[in-house]
Amino acid sequence: MARFGFGTGSGLFGWRRVSRPVDFVVALGLLGFLALAGAILQYRLGPARELVGAAQAIDGDSLRLLGEELRLEGIDAPEYRQSCAEAGGRPVACGQAARRALQAMLARGLVHCEIGKADRYGRGLARCRQGDIDINAALVREGHAVAYGAYRAEEDAAREAGRGLWALRFERPEAWRRAHPR
């Protein structure tokens, strides 16, 4: 039985006769490994895709666009039931205020969201724009959300100016969720 492999020997297109079946099995295994690695990377990273349309706020950092629930990447807004406090101690429904702020931005027109990977709940992590406005950055810059892996400069500016959450006493949303499990 003749065996063939790629090499520098003679033959059409550089193919030469392989004398050992081990060479063939090793080459096949290497190709299989590369195919598997590529599939895993594509699954984990996910191809970026874009959705465009009218959107509705679910809470301060998630929205529904074309029937799909998306989480705004790089930010964390107070949970809908979360309360904050003014300097005098009066409670403020900051979670509801964050949702209203996102809804006001979404109401201005079509939203363009680029979706990369998914979060642990299967929601697409998105960076969204409304016209020329980066919605994720604007929510942090206006103090309706905090930086969560991105947008540190916007958070610093909001804190310095005392905007939104930074004018209140508040617990970071991540800490609030740990203290108030569903």
Phi and psi restraints in degrees (value plus and minus 20) as a CYANA .aco file:
   2 ALA   PHI    -107.4   -67.4
   2 ALA   PSI     118.3   158.3
   3 ARG   PHI    -140.6  -100.6
   3 ARG   PSI     123.6   163.6
   4 PHE   PHI    -147.1  -107.1
   4 PHE   PSI     130.0   170.0
   5 GLY   PHI    -169.8  -129.8
   5 GLY   PSI     151.7   191.7
   6 PHE   PHI    -110.6   -70.6
   6 PHE   PSI     112.9   152.9
   7 GLY   PHI    -183.6  -143.6
   7 GLY   PSI    -185.0  -145.0
   8 THR   PHI    -121.1   -81.1
   8 THR   PSI     -16.5    23.5
   9 GLY   PHI     -92.8   -52.8
   9 GLY   PSI    -197.2  -157.2
  10 SER   PHI     -95.2   -55.2
  10 SER   PSI     147.7   187.7
  11 GLY   PHI     101.4   141.4
  11 GLY   PSI     146.9   186.9
  12 LEU   PHI     -82.7   -42.7
  12 LEU   PSI     108.0   148.0
  13 PHE   PHI      39.6    79.6
  13 PHE   PSI       4.8    44.8
  14 GLY   PHI      62.0   102.0
  14 GLY   PSI     -11.3    28.7
  15 TRP   PHI     -96.0   -56.0
  15 TRP   PSI     122.2   162.2
  16 ARG   PHI    -155.3  -115.3
  16 ARG   PSI     143.9   183.9
  17 ARG   PHI     -93.1   -53.1
  17 ARG   PSI     111.4   151.4
  18 VAL   PHI    -116.8   -76.8
  18 VAL   PSI     107.9   147.9
  19 SER   PHI    -107.9   -67.9
  19 SER   PSI     -39.6     0.4
  20 ARG   PHI    -139.8   -99.8
  20 ARG   PSI     112.2   152.2
  21 PRO   PHI     -84.3   -44.3
  21 PRO   PSI     -40.5    -0.5
  22 VAL   PHI     -82.5   -42.5
  22 VAL   PSI     -59.2   -19.2
  23 ASP   PHI     -78.6   -38.6
  23 ASP   PSI     -63.2   -23.2
  24 PHE   PHI     -84.9   -44.9
  24 PHE   PSI     -64.9   -24.9
  25 VAL   PHI     -84.6   -44.6
  25 VAL   PSI     -61.6   -21.6
  26 VAL   PHI     -83.6   -43.6
  26 VAL   PSI     -64.7   -24.7
  27 ALA   PHI     -82.7   -42.7
  27 ALA   PSI     -62.9   -22.9
  28 LEU   PHI     -83.7   -43.7
  28 LEU   PSI     -61.7   -21.7
  29 GLY   PHI     -82.5   -42.5
  29 GLY   PSI     -61.8   -21.8
  30 LEU   PHI     -83.6   -43.6
  30 LEU   PSI     -63.1   -23.1
  31 LEU   PHI     -83.8   -43.8
  31 LEU   PSI     -60.9   -20.9
  32 GLY   PHI     -82.0   -42.0
  32 GLY   PSI     -63.0   -23.0
  33 PHE   PHI     -81.5   -41.5
  33 PHE   PSI     -64.7   -24.7
  34 LEU   PHI     -83.7   -43.7
  34 LEU   PSI     -59.6   -19.6
  35 ALA   PHI     -84.8   -44.8
  35 ALA   PSI     -62.4   -22.4
  36 LEU   PHI     -84.7   -44.7
  36 LEU   PSI     -64.2   -24.2
  37 ALA   PHI     -81.2   -41.2
  37 ALA   PSI     -62.3   -22.3
  38 GLY   PHI     -83.3   -43.3
  38 GLY   PSI     -61.1   -21.1
  39 ALA   PHI     -85.5   -45.5
  39 ALA   PSI     -61.1   -21.1
  40 ILE   PHI     -84.1   -44.1
  40 ILE   PSI     -65.5   -25.5
  41 LEU   PHI     -82.6   -42.6
  41 LEU   PSI     -61.2   -21.2
  42 GLN   PHI     -85.1   -45.1
  42 GLN   PSI     -59.6   -19.6
  43 TYR   PHI     -86.0   -46.0
  43 TYR   PSI     -65.1   -25.1
  44 ARG   PHI     -91.4   -51.4
  44 ARG   PSI     -64.7   -24.7
  45 LEU   PHI    -102.4   -62.4
  45 LEU   PSI     -55.4   -15.4
  46 GLY   PHI      46.3    86.3
  46 GLY   PSI     118.4   158.4
  47 PRO   PHI     -91.6   -51.6
  47 PRO   PSI     117.8   157.8
  48 ALA   PHI     -87.8   -47.8
  48 ALA   PSI     118.5   158.5
  49 ARG   PHI    -156.6  -116.6
  49 ARG   PSI     145.9   185.9
  50 GLU   PHI    -146.8  -106.8
  50 GLU   PSI     118.4   158.4
  51 LEU   PHI    -140.2  -100.2
  51 LEU   PSI     119.9   159.9
  52 VAL   PHI    -153.6  -113.6
  52 VAL   PSI     110.5   150.5
  53 GLY   PHI     146.9   186.9
  53 GLY   PSI    -190.8  -150.8
  54 ALA   PHI     -99.7   -59.7
  54 ALA   PSI     118.7   158.7
  55 ALA   PHI    -147.5  -107.5
  55 ALA   PSI     137.7   177.7
  56 GLN   PHI    -144.4  -104.4
  56 GLN   PSI     119.7   159.7
  57 ALA   PHI     -94.9   -54.9
  57 ALA   PSI     115.4   155.4
  58 ILE   PHI    -113.5   -73.5
  58 ILE   PSI     -68.5   -28.5
  59 ASP   PHI    -168.4  -128.4
  59 ASP   PSI    -180.9  -140.9
  60 GLY   PHI     -91.8   -51.8
  60 GLY   PSI     -35.2     4.8
  61 ASP   PHI    -156.7  -116.7
  61 ASP   PSI      -0.2    39.8
  62 SER   PHI    -162.8  -122.8
  62 SER   PSI     132.6   172.6
  63 LEU   PHI    -165.6  -125.6
  63 LEU   PSI     145.5   185.5
  64 ARG   PHI    -135.1   -95.1
  64 ARG   PSI     104.5   144.5
  65 LEU   PHI    -154.2  -114.2
  65 LEU   PSI     100.7   140.7
  66 LEU   PHI      32.3    72.3
  66 LEU   PSI      21.3    61.3
  67 GLY   PHI      60.1   100.1
  67 GLY   PSI     -19.1    20.9
  68 GLU   PHI    -130.6   -90.6
  68 GLU   PSI     114.9   154.9
  69 GLU   PHI    -106.7   -66.7
  69 GLU   PSI     107.1   147.1
  70 LEU   PHI    -142.4  -102.4
  70 LEU   PSI     126.9   166.9
  71 ARG   PHI    -129.7   -89.7
  71 ARG   PSI     109.3   149.3
  72 LEU   PHI     -90.0   -50.0
  72 LEU   PSI     101.0   141.0
  73 GLU   PHI     -95.8   -55.8
  73 GLU   PSI     119.4   159.4
  74 GLY   PHI      65.4   105.4
  74 GLY   PSI     -17.7    22.3
  75 ILE   PHI    -153.3  -113.3
  75 ILE   PSI     143.9   183.9
  76 ASP   PHI    -164.8  -124.8
  76 ASP   PSI      97.6   137.6
  77 ALA   PHI    -122.7   -82.7
  77 ALA   PSI     136.9   176.9
  78 PRO   PHI     -75.3   -35.3
  78 PRO   PSI     125.1   165.1
  79 GLU   PHI     -86.7   -46.7
  79 GLU   PSI     132.8   172.8
  80 TYR   PHI     -74.0   -34.0
  80 TYR   PSI     -58.6   -18.6
  81 ARG   PHI    -106.9   -66.9
  81 ARG   PSI     -20.9    19.1
  82 GLN   PHI     -95.4   -55.4
  82 GLN   PSI     117.7   157.7
  83 SER   PHI    -132.9   -92.9
  83 SER   PSI     130.4   170.4
  84 CYS   PHI    -141.2  -101.2
  84 CYS   PSI    -195.0  -155.0
  85 ALA   PHI    -159.8  -119.8
  85 ALA   PSI     122.6   162.6
  86 GLU   PHI     -93.3   -53.3
  86 GLU   PSI     151.4   191.4
  87 ALA   PHI     -77.4   -37.4
  87 ALA   PSI     -54.9   -14.9
  88 GLY   PHI    -100.0   -60.0
  88 GLY   PSI     -22.8    17.2
  89 GLY   PHI      78.4   118.4
  89 GLY   PSI     -27.4    12.6
  90 ARG   PHI     -85.8   -45.8
  90 ARG   PSI     110.1   150.1
  91 PRO   PHI     -89.1   -49.1
  91 PRO   PSI     126.7   166.7
  92 VAL   PHI    -149.4  -109.4
  92 VAL   PSI     111.3   151.3
  93 ALA   PHI     -98.5   -58.5
  93 ALA   PSI      54.5    94.5
  94 CYS   PHI     -89.1   -49.1
  94 CYS   PSI     -47.7    -7.7
  95 GLY   PHI     -86.0   -46.0
  95 GLY   PSI     -62.4   -22.4
  96 GLN   PHI     -88.1   -48.1
  96 GLN   PSI     -57.0   -17.0
  97 ALA   PHI     -84.6   -44.6
  97 ALA   PSI     -58.9   -18.9
  98 ALA   PHI     -83.8   -43.8
  98 ALA   PSI     -61.1   -21.1
  99 ARG   PHI     -84.0   -44.0
  99 ARG   PSI     -63.5   -23.5
 100 ARG   PHI     -81.6   -41.6
 100 ARG   PSI     -59.3   -19.3
 101 ALA   PHI     -84.2   -44.2
 101 ALA   PSI     -64.2   -24.2
 102 LEU   PHI     -84.7   -44.7
 102 LEU   PSI     -63.7   -23.7
 103 GLN   PHI     -81.2   -41.2
 103 GLN   PSI     -58.3   -18.3
 104 ALA   PHI     -82.7   -42.7
 104 ALA   PSI     -59.5   -19.5
 105 MET   PHI     -86.9   -46.9
 105 MET   PSI     -62.6   -22.6
 106 LEU   PHI     -86.8   -46.8
 106 LEU   PSI     -49.7    -9.7
 107 ALA   PHI     -91.8   -51.8
 107 ALA   PSI     -31.9     8.1
 108 ARG   PHI     -93.3   -53.3
 108 ARG   PSI     -36.6     3.4
 109 GLY   PHI     136.2   176.2
 109 GLY   PSI    -184.6  -144.6
 110 LEU   PHI     -81.6   -41.6
 110 LEU   PSI     124.3   164.3
 111 VAL   PHI    -132.5   -92.5
 111 VAL   PSI     115.8   155.8
 112 HIS   PHI    -131.7   -91.7
 112 HIS   PSI      96.9   136.9
 113 CYS   PHI    -139.4   -99.4
 113 CYS   PSI     109.8   149.8
 114 GLU   PHI    -120.4   -80.4
 114 GLU   PSI     103.1   143.1
 115 ILE   PHI    -130.9   -90.9
 115 ILE   PSI     106.9   146.9
 116 GLY   PHI    -121.7   -81.7
 116 GLY   PSI    -131.6   -91.6
 117 LYS   PHI    -103.4   -63.4
 117 LYS   PSI     158.6   198.6
 118 ALA   PHI    -126.3   -86.3
 118 ALA   PSI     134.7   174.7
 119 ASP   PHI    -102.6   -62.6
 119 ASP   PSI    -197.4  -157.4
 120 ARG   PHI     -88.3   -48.3
 120 ARG   PSI     -33.0     7.0
 121 TYR   PHI    -118.0   -78.0
 121 TYR   PSI     -16.7    23.3
 122 GLY   PHI      67.5   107.5
 122 GLY   PSI     -16.9    23.1
 123 ARG   PHI     -99.8   -59.8
 123 ARG   PSI     122.0   162.0
 124 GLY   PHI     -88.2   -48.2
 124 GLY   PSI     114.3   154.3
 125 LEU   PHI    -107.0   -67.0
 125 LEU   PSI     102.9   142.9
 126 ALA   PHI    -147.1  -107.1
 126 ALA   PSI     127.7   167.7
 127 ARG   PHI    -132.0   -92.0
 127 ARG   PSI      98.5   138.5
 128 CYS   PHI    -137.3   -97.3
 128 CYS   PSI     130.0   170.0
 129 ARG   PHI    -150.4  -110.4
 129 ARG   PSI     127.9   167.9
 130 GLN   PHI    -146.4  -106.4
 130 GLN   PSI      83.5   123.5
 131 GLY   PHI      44.9    84.9
 131 GLY   PSI    -147.3  -107.3
 132 ASP   PHI    -110.6   -70.6
 132 ASP   PSI     -18.0    22.0
 133 ILE   PHI    -113.5   -73.5
 133 ILE   PSI     105.7   145.7
 134 ASP   PHI    -100.2   -60.2
 134 ASP   PSI      86.6   126.6
 135 ILE   PHI     -81.1   -41.1
 135 ILE   PSI     -64.7   -24.7
 136 ASN   PHI     -77.6   -37.6
 136 ASN   PSI     -70.0   -30.0
 137 ALA   PHI     -84.6   -44.6
 137 ALA   PSI     -61.0   -21.0
 138 ALA   PHI     -83.5   -43.5
 138 ALA   PSI     -60.3   -20.3
 139 LEU   PHI     -82.2   -42.2
 139 LEU   PSI     -59.3   -19.3
 140 VAL   PHI     -92.5   -52.5
 140 VAL   PSI     -64.5   -24.5
 141 ARG   PHI     -81.4   -41.4
 141 ARG   PSI     -54.2   -14.2
 142 GLU   PHI    -106.8   -66.8
 142 GLU   PSI     -22.1    17.9
 143 GLY   PHI      63.5   103.5
 143 GLY   PSI      -4.0    36.0
 144 HIS   PHI    -109.8   -69.8
 144 HIS   PSI     -29.9    10.1
 145 ALA   PHI    -170.1  -130.1
 145 ALA   PSI     143.6   183.6
 146 VAL   PHI    -130.1   -90.1
 146 VAL   PSI     140.1   180.1
 147 ALA   PHI     -86.8   -46.8
 147 ALA   PSI     121.1   161.1
 148 TYR   PHI    -161.9  -121.9
 148 TYR   PSI      47.8    87.8
 149 GLY   PHI      80.3   120.3
 149 GLY   PSI     -29.8    10.2
 150 ALA   PHI    -175.0  -135.0
 150 ALA   PSI     154.8   194.8
 151 TYR   PHI      43.9    83.9
 151 TYR   PSI      14.8    54.8
 152 ARG   PHI     -84.7   -44.7
 152 ARG   PSI     -60.2   -20.2
 153 ALA   PHI     -83.4   -43.4
 153 ALA   PSI     -59.3   -19.3
 154 GLU   PHI     -86.2   -46.2
 154 GLU   PSI     -58.5   -18.5
 155 GLU   PHI     -85.7   -45.7
 155 GLU   PSI     -62.8   -22.8
 156 ASP   PHI     -79.9   -39.9
 156 ASP   PSI     -61.8   -21.8
 157 ALA   PHI     -85.2   -45.2
 157 ALA   PSI     -62.4   -22.4
 158 ALA   PHI     -85.0   -45.0
 158 ALA   PSI     -60.9   -20.9
 159 ARG   PHI     -84.0   -44.0
 159 ARG   PSI     -66.8   -26.8
 160 GLU   PHI     -81.1   -41.1
 160 GLU   PSI     -58.0   -18.0
 161 ALA   PHI    -104.8   -64.8
 161 ALA   PSI     -29.4    10.6
 162 GLY   PHI      47.9    87.9
 162 GLY   PSI      16.2    56.2
 163 ARG   PHI    -109.8   -69.8
 163 ARG   PSI     125.1   165.1
 164 GLY   PHI      37.7    77.7
 164 GLY   PSI    -143.7  -103.7
 165 LEU   PHI     -76.3   -36.3
 165 LEU   PSI     -51.0   -11.0
 166 TRP   PHI     -95.2   -55.2
 166 TRP   PSI     -25.2    14.8
 167 ALA   PHI    -114.5   -74.5
 167 ALA   PSI     -21.4    18.6
 168 LEU   PHI    -141.3  -101.3
 168 LEU   PSI     150.0   190.0
 169 ARG   PHI    -113.1   -73.1
 169 ARG   PSI     104.3   144.3
 170 PHE   PHI    -166.9  -126.9
 170 PHE   PSI     137.7   177.7
 171 GLU   PHI    -120.1   -80.1
 171 GLU   PSI     115.2   155.2
 172 ARG   PHI     -75.6   -35.6
 172 ARG   PSI     119.4   159.4
 173 PRO   PHI     -73.1   -33.1
 173 PRO   PSI     -58.8   -18.8
 174 GLU   PHI     -81.4   -41.4
 174 GLU   PSI     -63.6   -23.6
 175 ALA   PHI     -88.0   -48.0
 175 ALA   PSI     -58.8   -18.8
 176 TRP   PHI     -82.0   -42.0
 176 TRP   PSI     -62.3   -22.3
 177 ARG   PHI     -83.2   -43.2
 177 ARG   PSI     -59.1   -19.1
 178 ARG   PHI     -84.2   -44.2
 178 ARG   PSI     -58.4   -18.4
 179 ALA   PHI     -98.6   -58.6
 179 ALA   PSI     -37.8     2.2
 180 HIS   PHI    -150.6  -110.6
 180 HIS   PSI      45.9    85.9
 181 PRO   PHI     -86.1   -46.1
 181 PRO   PSI     130.6   170.6
